[in-house]
């Protein structure tokens, strides 16, 4: 019994520590996710611009100078992988991925939130599986597999999956929390 009480006190202290003065936990999480999204958008813009420059340089060297470079294809692949995973998380935060809501649109508001929780829990389980396995792959790749032209370890390609997966996990966790919150509000409105 003492250990349960102690854990509860420690959790209470942790949450009080995380809640800045005058700021609820929900607002703190929103600010963290918003900051992550801004960083992802900024990095994505840089990656896209770099990709355009690298591909344009390769086209110029190959077709106008007749001297193709060996590294632009590898670098543009690397940039594309990171860009794709960063933007995928931004779309997840903004709920911009394609959704088929033909059936769920016909359900009650409460049932829609229950379906949303189920789908998001499924996505969360998949993301945890993805993160764990991408870390395992990175450990295998870090010293052995190296890109031909740039000598970038392949683990840095796979790291995009891990980084984006962690950020997506935070976003999905927050989305599940909001769905539960909305579900509780709906249950309170019930007569």
C-alpha positions as CSV (number, residue, x, y, z in Angstrom):
1,X,0.0,0.0,0.0
2,X,2.9,2.3,0.8
3,X,4.4,1.9,-2.6
4,X,1.1,2.7,-4.4
5,X,0.7,5.9,-2.3
6,X,4.4,6.8,-3.0
7,X,3.9,6.3,-6.8
8,X,0.8,8.4,-6.7
9,X,2.6,11.2,-4.9
10,X,5.5,11.0,-7.3
11,X,3.2,11.2,-10.3
12,X,1.4,14.2,-8.8
13,X,4.7,15.9,-8.2
14,X,5.7,15.2,-11.8
15,X,2.5,16.6,-13.2
16,X,2.8,19.6,-11.0
17,X,6.4,20.1,-12.2
18,X,5.4,19.8,-15.8
19,X,2.5,22.2,-15.5
20,X,4.1,25.6,-15.7
21,X,2.4,28.3,-13.6
22,X,-1.0,29.1,-15.0
23,X,-0.7,26.5,-17.8
24,X,-2.7,23.3,-17.9
25,X,-1.2,20.0,-19.1
26,X,-3.3,20.2,-22.2
27,X,-2.0,23.6,-23.2
28,X,1.6,22.4,-22.5
29,X,1.2,19.4,-24.8
30,X,-0.4,21.6,-27.5
31,X,2.6,24.0,-27.3
32,X,5.1,21.1,-27.5
33,X,3.3,19.5,-30.5
34,X,3.0,22.9,-32.2
35,X,6.7,23.6,-31.7
36,X,7.6,20.1,-33.1
37,X,5.3,20.8,-36.1
38,X,7.0,24.2,-36.8
39,X,10.5,22.6,-36.7
40,X,9.3,19.8,-39.0
41,X,7.9,22.4,-41.5
42,X,11.1,24.4,-41.3
43,X,13.3,21.4,-41.9
44,X,11.0,20.2,-44.7
45,X,11.3,23.5,-46.5
46,X,15.1,23.3,-46.3
47,X,15.1,19.6,-47.5
48,X,12.8,20.4,-50.4
49,X,14.9,23.4,-51.5
50,X,18.1,21.4,-51.2
51,X,16.6,18.5,-53.2
52,X,15.6,21.0,-56.0
53,X,19.1,22.4,-56.1
54,X,20.8,19.0,-56.1
55,X,18.6,17.6,-58.9
56,X,18.9,20.9,-60.9
57,X,22.7,20.6,-60.5
58,X,22.7,17.0,-61.7
59,X,20.6,17.9,-64.7
60,X,22.9,20.8,-65.6
61,X,26.1,18.7,-65.2
62,X,24.6,15.7,-67.1
63,X,23.0,17.4,-70.0
64,X,24.9,20.6,-70.5
65,X,28.4,19.7,-69.4
66,X,28.2,16.0,-70.3
67,X,29.9,15.2,-67.0
68,X,27.3,13.7,-64.5
69,X,28.1,13.8,-60.9
70,X,28.1,10.6,-58.8
71,X,26.6,11.9,-55.6
72,X,23.3,13.8,-56.4
73,X,21.1,10.8,-56.8
74,X,22.1,9.4,-53.4
75,X,21.8,12.8,-51.7
76,X,18.4,13.5,-53.3
77,X,17.2,10.0,-52.2
78,X,18.4,10.8,-48.6
79,X,16.6,14.2,-48.7
80,X,13.4,12.7,-50.1
81,X,13.2,10.1,-47.4
82,X,13.6,12.6,-44.6
83,X,11.2,15.1,-46.3
84,X,8.5,12.4,-46.7
85,X,8.6,11.3,-43.1
86,X,8.7,14.8,-41.7
87,X,5.7,15.9,-43.9
88,X,3.8,12.7,-43.0
89,X,3.9,13.7,-39.4
90,X,2.8,17.3,-40.2
91,X,-0.2,15.8,-42.1
92,X,-1.0,13.5,-39.2
93,X,-1.1,16.5,-36.8
94,X,-3.3,18.4,-39.2
95,X,-5.5,15.3,-40.0
96,X,-4.5,15.8,-43.6
97,X,-4.2,12.2,-44.6
98,X,-6.9,10.6,-46.8
99,X,-9.8,9.4,-44.7
100,X,-12.8,7.4,-45.8
101,X,-15.7,8.6,-43.5
102,X,-18.6,7.3,-45.5
103,X,-19.6,4.8,-42.7
104,X,-18.4,6.8,-39.7
105,X,-20.3,9.9,-40.9
106,X,-23.5,8.0,-40.5
107,X,-22.8,7.1,-36.8
108,X,-23.7,9.1,-33.8
109,X,-21.2,11.6,-32.4
110,X,-20.4,9.2,-29.5
111,X,-19.9,6.3,-31.9
112,X,-17.6,8.4,-34.1
113,X,-15.4,9.2,-31.1
114,X,-15.3,5.5,-30.2
115,X,-14.3,4.5,-33.8
116,X,-11.7,7.3,-33.7
117,X,-10.2,6.0,-30.5
118,X,-10.1,2.5,-32.0
119,X,-8.4,3.6,-35.2
120,X,-5.9,5.8,-33.3
121,X,-5.0,3.0,-30.9
122,X,-4.4,0.7,-33.9
123,X,-2.1,3.4,-35.4
124,X,-0.4,3.8,-32.1
125,X,0.4,0.1,-31.9
126,X,1.7,0.1,-35.4
127,X,3.9,3.1,-34.7
128,X,5.4,1.5,-31.6
129,X,6.1,-1.6,-33.7
130,X,7.6,0.6,-36.4
131,X,9.9,2.5,-34.0
132,X,11.2,-0.6,-32.3
133,X,12.0,-2.4,-35.5
134,X,13.5,0.7,-37.2
135,X,15.8,1.0,-34.2
136,X,16.8,-2.6,-34.6
137,X,17.6,-2.0,-38.3
138,X,19.6,1.1,-37.5
139,X,21.7,-0.9,-35.1
140,X,22.5,-3.4,-37.8
141,X,23.2,-0.7,-40.4
142,X,25.2,1.8,-38.4
143,X,28.7,0.2,-39.1
144,X,28.1,-2.1,-42.0
145,X,26.1,-0.6,-44.8
146,X,27.4,2.7,-46.3
147,X,26.2,4.7,-49.3
148,X,28.5,4.4,-52.3
149,X,29.1,8.0,-53.2
150,X,28.5,10.0,-50.0
151,X,29.6,7.4,-47.5
152,X,26.5,8.2,-45.4
153,X,25.6,5.2,-43.2
154,X,22.3,3.7,-44.2
155,X,21.2,4.0,-40.6
156,X,20.8,7.7,-41.2
157,X,18.2,6.9,-43.8
158,X,16.3,4.6,-41.4
159,X,16.6,7.2,-38.6
160,X,13.9,9.3,-40.5
161,X,11.4,6.5,-39.7
162,X,12.4,6.5,-36.0
163,X,12.3,10.3,-35.5
164,X,9.0,10.7,-37.4
165,X,7.5,7.7,-35.7
166,X,8.3,9.1,-32.2
167,X,6.7,12.4,-33.2
168,X,3.7,10.6,-34.7
169,X,3.3,8.6,-31.5
170,X,3.1,11.8,-29.5
171,X,0.5,13.2,-31.9
172,X,-1.6,10.1,-31.9
173,X,-1.4,9.8,-28.1
174,X,-2.7,13.4,-27.8
175,X,-5.4,12.7,-30.4
176,X,-6.5,9.6,-28.3
177,X,-6.6,11.8,-25.2
178,X,-8.7,14.4,-27.0
179,X,-11.2,11.7,-28.2
180,X,-11.5,10.4,-24.7
181,X,-12.1,13.9,-23.4
182,X,-14.8,14.5,-26.0
183,X,-16.4,11.2,-25.2
184,X,-16.5,12.1,-21.5
185,X,-18.1,15.4,-22.3
186,X,-20.7,13.7,-24.5
187,X,-21.5,11.3,-21.6
188,X,-21.9,14.2,-19.2
189,X,-24.4,15.9,-21.5
190,X,-26.6,12.7,-21.5
191,X,-29.8,13.2,-19.5
